Amino acid sequence: MADPGELPEPDALCEGGDLDCGSGLLLLIREALVPLAPGGVLLVRSRESSVREDLPAWCRMVGHALLGEREQGASGRGFWLRKKGEDAALAGDLSRARDHAWSARVRWTQGLASQVSLRNHGYALGQPASFDTADVAPSAIEALLGAVGAGLAAGLALRLSRAGRALRGLEVVVKGRSQNILCFLGLDEDGHAGLEGLDVTVYVDSDAEPAELERLVQESVARCPVAQSLARPVPLRVQWRAV
């Protein structure tokens, strides 16, 4: 590895922000390497501590040379990569990422309660909608609102980190009302039980200017897989099987 004082001028820059290698950073790096000729140098900047261990291992595995690293101030740590050659597998990996399907398995337990299993995670959900101030488990509609808030918070945090902006605090409040919850109970036939809309308020403490924050918030909404799933019609295909 080269002496930090002898690192070459990079041919391109990849801002990784707070992404780790397993959540998309490697795809960003591989895409950034495409325009470079073999031997070209890419500077990868990351604020995620695990990258310092994972990126060298990936470079050794695929053949790119890690020339060195050094601190990059608010942008985190910089890693200088020398491109080995063309990435013949990139197109296929991008296609697999686009086609990836997430899966949740929900098992009824008792009453109106269910257990949700997601990869190596699990949690209990109560009834679809509850009107009490307290309950033994969150309702399904509350989990949906939480997913919207979490998706937007993660997206904004990522974009602020990639822009080199400090994020001192972030909270997203999501509120929604059913168009007619009585439809779920079978007490009314007018309208539907779905959400009539969502009101989202983002509270953020950052050194970004207001105009930049506005742009990054709107970009986070436009690129959030959860928010966009609600913002446009999504076909719902349901089948049943006797067991």
Buried (B, 14 or more C-beta within 10 A) or exposed (E): EBEEEEBEEBBBEBBBBBBBBEEEBBBBBBEBBEEBEEEBBBBBBBBBEEBEEBBBEBBEEEEBBBBBBEEBEEBBBBBBBBBBEEBEEBEEEEEEEEEEEEEEEEEEEEEBBBBBEEEEEEEEBBBBBBEEEEEEBBBBBBBBBBBBBBBBBBBBBBBBBBBBBEBEEBEBEBEBEBEBBEBBEEEEEEEEBBBEEBEBEBEBEBEBEEEBBEBBBEEBBEBBEBBEBBEEEEEEEEEEEEE
